[in-house]
Structure formats: C-alpha cells, structure tokens
Amino acid sequence: MAFDISRKAFIAGERVDMQGLASTLGVDRATLFRWVGNRDQLLGEVIWSVAEPTLRRAFDAAEGEGAERVSDAIAGFVVAVTEAEFFGVYLRRERERALRLLTTQASSFQHRLIGAFEELLVKENVASGATGLLPVRDLAYVIARICESFIYSDQITGEPPNPDKAALAIAALLGVVHERHSSADHDTNGEVGS
C-alpha cells in the first residue's frame, strides 16, 4: 500500500513525503520505515517500477537484430525518459538527490539499469562488447553512463536533454551505422510507466 501510494504520487509529479505517507496510512514514521526503508530506498524502488516497464516496451518495440536492436531499444528508452513530464518535474525539484539515487550506488536503480542493458546485450549476442576489449557487463555500464550524460545533461551541464545525441553515441559505441535517430521515431505519448 505504501509503495502504491508513493508510485501514484511520483507519476502525478508530486513529492513523495514520508510524514504525509505515514499519516495517510495511519502509522507512525518508525513503522513506515520498517515497511519501506528510508525515503531514498522507497524512491529508488518507485523509480525502478516506472523505468523497468519503459525498458521492456522499448526492447519490445526495437527494430533490427544484434547491436542494431540494442541501439534502437536504448534510444527508445532514452526518448521515453526525456519526454516523461513527471520525471522532469522530479529531476528539477530534487536535483541532487535524484542524481545520487539514479547514478550512484545510493540506490539499486543504476545496478538494475546496467543489468537490464547487460541482459539485452547478451540476448542479442553482442559478444564481449563492441570494441572487443570490454566484457559485456562493462559495456552495459558504459551505455548506462552515456544515457545518463544526455538524459541528465540539464542537471549536469545546463544543456537540454538530448536523446538524439545519446542514440548516436550508443550506436557509435556498438558499431552501428544507420540513419540518425529522432525522438519523433519513437512514439511514447509521454508515457513512461503506468
């Protein structure tokens, strides 16, 4: 129940507030913390619950095979994330916390994201990395960092998020040569999760 309420609030662009959540549930904060952990742990779970189905939809919609499919899938994911209004609201409202939860070991989010990318690389038989020098897990990590660089660029450098540049960088890393990705190529209707 606490998780569902928090997820709905997050998708509505509202701040996940532990005191308010405890009050809504009719419990004290100590009980709430026993149920869901601290706020960072709860947010990490909520964000992953939105990101994971978005990844699956992007993977399912991707075209091609091998490195081309991996590139297309991740480009679709980056487009969906950058177009999700509620996610942008969260990033602007809680900039430092968001970057810490999404890009470090402060939550399980990045570990799960890298694992999902690794799974796709293995499934599509992109053996031992595009350069032949990187193990698949390391390649998945580099792809995650490229995604972060362009999804969170407004928070990092002040430049607007640019899914097209992320798609081009990932395609180049994987050795995929094709037409430039465009956010118009991926119809997400602004939906990242349901």
C-alpha positions as CSV (number, residue, x, y, z in Angstrom):
1,M,0.0,0.0,0.0
2,A,2.8,2.5,0.9
3,F,4.6,1.7,-2.3
4,D,1.4,2.1,-4.5
5,I,0.6,5.4,-2.9
6,S,4.2,6.6,-3.4
7,R,4.2,5.4,-7.0
8,K,1.0,7.2,-7.8
9,A,2.3,10.4,-6.2
10,F,5.5,10.2,-8.2
11,I,3.8,9.7,-11.5
12,A,1.5,12.6,-10.7
13,G,4.6,14.8,-10.3
14,E,4.1,15.1,-6.5
15,R,6.8,14.9,-3.9
16,V,7.0,11.6,-2.0
17,D,6.7,12.7,1.6
18,M,7.3,10.2,4.3
19,Q,5.4,12.1,7.0
20,G,2.4,12.5,4.8
21,L,2.6,8.9,3.7
22,A,2.7,7.7,7.3
23,S,-0.3,9.9,8.1
24,T,-2.2,8.6,5.1
25,L,-1.6,5.1,6.2
26,G,-2.4,5.8,9.9
27,V,1.0,4.7,11.1
28,D,4.0,6.4,12.7
29,R,7.2,7.0,10.8
30,A,9.1,4.2,12.5
31,T,6.5,1.7,11.3
32,L,6.6,3.2,7.8
33,F,10.5,2.9,7.8
34,R,10.2,-0.7,8.8
35,W,7.9,-1.4,5.9
36,V,9.7,0.5,3.1
37,G,13.1,1.6,4.4
38,N,14.1,5.2,4.3
39,R,12.9,7.8,1.7
40,D,15.8,7.1,-0.7
41,Q,15.2,3.4,-0.7
42,L,11.5,3.9,-1.4
43,L,12.2,6.4,-4.2
44,G,14.7,4.0,-5.7
45,E,12.1,1.3,-5.8
46,V,9.4,3.6,-7.1
47,I,11.6,4.9,-9.9
48,W,12.7,1.4,-11.0
49,S,9.0,0.4,-11.0
50,V,8.4,3.1,-13.7
51,A,11.7,2.5,-15.6
52,E,11.5,-1.2,-15.9
53,P,8.3,-1.4,-17.9
54,T,9.6,1.5,-20.0
55,L,12.7,-0.5,-20.8
56,R,10.6,-3.6,-21.6
57,R,8.4,-1.6,-24.0
58,A,11.5,-0.1,-25.7
59,F,13.1,-3.5,-26.0
60,D,9.9,-5.0,-27.5
61,A,9.5,-2.1,-30.0
62,A,13.1,-2.1,-31.1
63,E,13.9,-3.0,-34.7
64,G,16.8,-4.9,-36.2
65,E,18.9,-7.5,-34.5
66,G,22.1,-7.7,-32.6
67,A,23.9,-4.4,-32.0
68,E,21.3,-2.5,-34.1
69,R,18.4,-3.7,-32.0
70,V,20.3,-2.9,-28.8
71,S,21.0,0.6,-30.1
72,D,17.4,1.1,-31.2
73,A,16.0,-0.2,-27.9
74,I,18.1,2.0,-25.7
75,A,17.4,5.0,-27.9
76,G,13.7,4.4,-27.4
77,F,14.2,4.2,-23.7
78,V,16.1,7.5,-23.6
79,V,13.4,9.2,-25.6
80,A,10.7,7.9,-23.3
81,V,12.6,9.1,-20.2
82,T,13.3,12.6,-21.6
83,E,9.7,13.0,-22.7
84,A,8.2,12.0,-19.3
85,E,6.9,15.2,-17.8
86,F,6.7,13.8,-14.2
87,F,10.3,12.6,-14.4
88,G,11.5,16.1,-15.4
89,V,9.5,17.6,-12.5
90,Y,11.2,15.2,-10.1
91,L,14.7,16.0,-11.5
92,R,14.1,19.7,-11.3
93,R,12.6,19.5,-7.8
94,E,15.2,17.2,-6.2
95,R,18.2,17.6,-8.4
96,E,21.0,16.4,-6.1
97,R,19.0,13.6,-4.6
98,A,17.8,12.4,-8.0
99,L,21.3,12.3,-9.5
100,R,22.6,10.5,-6.4
101,L,19.8,7.9,-6.5
102,L,19.9,7.4,-10.3
103,T,23.6,7.5,-11.0
104,T,25.4,6.1,-7.9
105,Q,25.1,3.1,-5.6
106,A,22.9,5.1,-3.2
107,S,20.0,3.0,-4.5
108,S,19.7,-0.2,-6.6
109,F,18.5,1.8,-9.6
110,Q,21.8,2.0,-11.6
111,H,22.7,-1.6,-10.8
112,R,19.3,-2.7,-12.2
113,L,19.6,-0.5,-15.2
114,I,23.1,-1.9,-16.0
115,G,21.7,-5.4,-15.5
116,A,18.9,-4.8,-17.9
117,F,21.3,-3.4,-20.6
118,E,23.6,-6.4,-20.0
119,E,20.7,-8.8,-20.4
120,L,19.8,-7.1,-23.7
121,L,23.4,-7.3,-24.9
122,V,23.6,-11.0,-24.1
123,K,20.2,-11.7,-25.6
124,E,21.1,-10.0,-28.9
125,N,24.5,-11.8,-28.9
126,V,26.6,-8.6,-28.8
127,A,29.6,-10.6,-27.7
128,S,32.2,-9.2,-25.4
129,G,31.5,-5.6,-26.2
130,A,31.6,-3.6,-29.4
131,T,35.3,-2.9,-29.1
132,G,36.2,-6.5,-28.3
133,L,38.0,-5.2,-25.2
134,L,35.1,-4.8,-22.8
135,P,33.3,-7.6,-21.1
136,V,29.5,-7.3,-21.6
137,R,28.9,-6.0,-18.0
138,D,31.4,-3.2,-18.6
139,L,29.8,-2.3,-21.9
140,A,26.4,-2.2,-20.3
141,Y,27.9,0.2,-17.7
142,V,29.3,2.5,-20.4
143,I,26.0,2.5,-22.2
144,A,24.2,3.5,-18.9
145,R,26.7,6.3,-18.4
146,I,26.1,7.6,-22.0
147,C,22.4,7.6,-21.3
148,E,22.9,9.5,-18.1
149,S,25.1,12.1,-19.8
150,F,22.3,13.0,-22.2
151,I,19.2,12.4,-20.1
152,Y,20.5,14.5,-17.1
153,S,22.5,17.0,-19.2
154,D,20.4,19.9,-18.0
155,Q,21.3,19.0,-14.4
156,I,25.0,18.3,-15.2
157,T,26.0,21.0,-17.8
158,G,22.9,23.2,-18.2
159,E,22.3,21.8,-21.7
160,P,18.8,20.5,-22.5
161,P,18.4,16.7,-22.5
162,N,19.2,15.2,-26.0
163,P,18.1,11.7,-26.8
164,D,19.3,12.0,-30.4
165,K,22.9,12.5,-29.2
166,A,22.6,9.6,-26.8
167,A,21.3,7.4,-29.6
168,L,24.2,8.4,-31.9
169,A,26.8,7.8,-29.2
170,I,25.4,4.4,-28.3
171,A,25.2,3.4,-32.0
172,A,28.8,4.6,-32.5
173,L,29.9,2.6,-29.4
174,L,28.2,-0.5,-30.8
175,G,29.5,0.0,-34.3
176,V,26.0,0.5,-35.7
177,V,25.8,2.7,-38.8
178,H,22.3,3.9,-39.7
179,E,20.3,7.0,-40.1
180,R,20.2,9.4,-37.2
181,H,17.6,8.6,-34.5
182,S,14.9,11.2,-33.9
183,S,12.6,11.4,-30.9
184,A,9.8,11.5,-33.5
185,D,10.7,7.9,-34.5
186,H,9.7,6.6,-31.0
187,D,6.0,7.2,-30.3
188,T,5.8,7.2,-26.5
189,N,2.9,9.6,-25.9
190,G,4.9,10.8,-23.0
191,E,4.2,7.6,-21.1
192,V,7.0,6.1,-19.1
193,G,5.0,3.9,-16.8
194,S,1.5,3.1,-15.8
